[in-house]
Amino acid sequence: MTEEAVAFKAGTLTLEGRLARPTSQTSAPGAVVCHPHPLYGGSMDNNVVAAILDALWALDFATLRFNFRGVGRSEGEHGGGAAEIEDVAAAVRFLSGQAGVRSGDLALAGYSFGARVALAAAPAIAEVATVIAVALPVSMMELPPMAGWDKRLILMAGDRDSICGPRDIEAFRACAEPHASLSLIAGADHFFGGFERELAARIVASMKAETA
């Protein structure tokens, strides 16, 4: 899939991103992909972000990955997670406004901090039908309440992850029933080094199962 550099507004800030659209479709589902924690080197050029994109492209999604405020060429500074919710909403608006993207069939995907922000942003965005949360930091961060959650939630984690502990993520999945599924990858830790292809394949399989 070919990506093009784009820029879009989040309030008064300009954020940078990369947009990809399938050439084989005139009406494609869309997905916004959110990167890990900016204060620990996270950006849209992360290996797990790339694996998520590989999965979405295999499913013929149009995608937008972007840098949160204060990262790369995106303006502003880190907002502690709360301000980044505005970045996600702006990214969704930008993607849904692109020609050939089905605005009512969008997904939010994120890794670690990005998964946490995607999860927090999703309830207020009517266009989002699915959230893909990879290595949600359940053992390290306060998570939003899941009461009334009605979107599809696909959870991915490694069984050696100390930040997204298997027991903690399973307990979280139970809070989002019946809309949540969980896939644990044996041997993978929080960073998925060497497990990127398996992660992408698991996402593809889970997305197909959810839509079957």
Residue pairs with C-beta under 8 A, 6 or more apart in sequence:
1 20
1 22
1 53
1 57
1 63
2 20
3 18
3 19
3 20
3 63
3 65
4 18
4 19
4 20
5 16
5 17
5 18
6 16
6 17
6 18
6 19
6 64
6 94
7 14
7 15
7 16
7 17
8 14
8 15
8 17
8 66
8 90
8 91
8 93
8 94
9 15
9 90
10 69
10 86
10 87
10 89
10 90
10 91
11 86
11 90
13 69
13 74
13 75
13 76
14 74
14 75
15 66
15 67
15 68
15 69
15 74
15 75
15 87
15 90
15 91
16 66
16 67
16 72
16 73
16 74
17 44
17 64
17 65
17 66
17 67
17 91
17 94
18 44
18 64
18 65
18 66
19 62
19 63
19 64
19 95
19 98
20 53
20 57
20 62
20 63
20 64
21 28
21 62
21 98
21 100
21 101
22 28
22 57
22 60
22 61
22 62
24 60
25 60
25 100
26 100
27 100
27 101
27 102
28 60
28 61
28 62
28 100
28 101
28 102
29 59
29 60
29 61
29 62
29 101
29 102
29 105
29 106
29 107
30 61
30 62
30 63
30 64
30 95
30 96
30 98
30 101
30 102
30 103
30 105
30 106
30 107
31 56
31 61
31 62
31 63
31 64
31 95
31 106
31 107
31 108
31 109
31 132
32 63
32 64
32 65
32 66
32 88
32 91
32 92
32 95
32 106
32 107
32 108
32 109
32 118
33 44
33 49
33 52
33 53
33 56
33 63
33 64
33 65
33 66
33 109
33 110
33 114
34 66
34 68
34 84
34 88
34 108
34 109
34 110
34 111
34 113
34 114
34 115
34 117
34 118
35 42
35 43
35 44
35 46
35 49
35 65
35 67
35 68
35 71
35 110
35 111
35 113
35 114
36 42
36 46
36 48
36 49
36 111
36 112
36 113
36 114
37 112
37 113
38 68
38 70
38 71
38 78
38 113
39 78
42 71
42 112
42 113
42 114
43 67
43 71
43 72
44 65
44 66
44 67
44 71
44 72
46 111
47 191
47 192
47 193
47 196
48 111
48 112
48 134
48 135
48 191
48 192
48 196
48 199
49 65
49 111
49 114
50 196
51 192
51 196
51 197
51 199
51 200
51 203
52 109
52 111
52 132
52 134
52 199
52 200
52 203
53 63
53 65
54 196
54 197
54 200
55 199
55 200
55 201
55 203
55 204
55 207
56 63
56 107
56 109
56 203
57 63
58 200
58 204
59 204
59 207
59 208
61 107
62 95
62 98
62 100
62 101
64 91
64 94
64 95
66 74
66 87
66 91
67 73
67 74
68 74
68 78
68 84
68 87
68 117
69 75
69 76
69 77
69 78
69 79
69 83
69 84
69 87
70 76
70 77
70 78
70 79
71 78
76 83
79 86
81 113
81 116
81 117
81 120
81 141
84 117
85 117
85 120
85 121
87 117
88 108
88 117
88 118
88 121
88 125
89 121
89 124
89 125
92 106
92 108
92 121
92 125
92 127
92 128
95 101
95 106
96 103
96 106
96 127
97 103
103 127
104 127
104 129
105 127
105 129
106 125
106 127
106 128
106 129
106 130
107 128
107 129
107 130
107 131
107 132
108 118
108 121
108 122
108 125
108 128
108 130
108 131
108 132
109 115
109 118
109 131
109 132
109 133
109 134
110 116
110 117
110 118
110 119
110 131
110 132
110 133
110 134
111 134
111 135
112 134
112 135
112 136
112 137
112 163
112 164
112 190
113 137
113 141
115 132
115 133
115 134
115 135
115 136
115 137
116 133
116 136
116 137
116 141
116 143
118 131
118 132
118 133
119 131
119 133
119 136
119 143
119 144
119 153
120 144
121 128
122 128
122 131
122 151
123 144
123 148
123 149
123 151
128 151
129 151
129 152
130 151
130 152
130 153
130 154
130 207
130 210
131 151
131 152
131 153
131 154
132 154
132 156
132 203
132 206
132 207
133 153
133 154
133 155
133 156
134 156
134 157
134 192
134 199
134 203
135 156
135 157
135 158
135 161
135 163
135 164
135 190
135 192
136 143
136 155
136 157
136 164
136 169
136 172
137 163
137 164
138 164
138 165
138 168
138 169
138 171
138 172
139 162
139 163
139 164
139 165
139 168
140 163
143 172
146 172
146 175
146 176
149 176
149 179
149 180
150 179
151 179
152 179
152 180
152 210
153 173
153 176
153 179
153 180
153 181
154 180
154 181
154 183
154 203
154 206
154 207
154 210
155 169
155 172
155 173
155 180
155 181
155 182
155 183
156 182
156 183
156 185
156 199
156 202
156 203
156 206
157 164
157 166
157 169
157 182
157 183
157 184
157 185
157 188
158 164
158 184
158 185
158 187
158 188
158 189
158 190
158 192
158 195
159 166
159 184
159 185
159 186
159 187
159 188
160 187
160 188
160 189
161 188
161 189
161 190
162 189
162 190
163 190
164 190
166 184
169 182
169 184
170 182
173 180
173 181
173 182
181 206
181 209
181 210
183 202
183 205
183 206
185 192
185 195
185 198
185 199
185 202
187 195
188 195
188 198
188 199
192 199
